[in-house]
């Protein structure tokens, strides 16, 4: 019985830490992609004003 507990626990803790790490990494990525979208939109607007596009 104690052996099962020993094997189960580290894996669940590791899985939870992994999920926390992934969600922590995903938040900046989402913010960055939104910034890139805004940047690209601004570049497109400027290029249209210049008559390039």
C-alpha positions in Angstrom: 0.0 0.0 0.0 2.7 2.6 0.8 4.5 1.7 -2.3 1.6 2.6 -4.5 1.3 6.0 -2.8 5.0 6.6 -3.3 4.8 5.9 -7.0 1.5 7.8 -7.7 2.3 11.0 -5.8 5.5 12.2 -7.6 3.9 11.8 -11.0 0.8 13.8 -10.1 2.9 16.5 -8.6 5.1 16.5 -11.6 2.0 16.7 -13.9 0.6 19.6 -12.0 3.9 21.5 -12.1 4.1 20.8 -15.8 0.6 22.2 -16.4 1.4 25.3 -14.3 4.5 25.8 -16.3 2.7 25.5 -19.6 0.0 27.9 -18.6 2.6 30.3 -17.3 4.4 30.1 -20.7 1.2 30.4 -22.7 0.1 33.8 -21.2 3.1 35.8 -22.5 2.8 34.0 -25.8 -0.8 35.2 -26.2 0.1 38.7 -25.2 3.0 38.7 -27.7 0.9 37.4 -30.5 -1.7 40.2 -29.9 1.2 42.8 -29.9 2.4 41.3 -33.2 -1.1 41.6 -34.7 -1.3 45.2 -33.7 2.2 45.9 -35.1 1.3 44.2 -38.4 -1.9 46.2 -38.7 0.0 49.4 -38.1 2.6 48.5 -40.7 -0.2 47.7 -43.2 -1.9 51.0 -42.5 1.3 52.9 -43.0 2.1 51.1 -46.2 -1.4 51.8 -47.6 -1.0 55.5 -46.8 2.3 55.6 -48.6 0.7 53.9 -51.6 3.0 50.9 -51.4 0.3 48.2 -51.1 
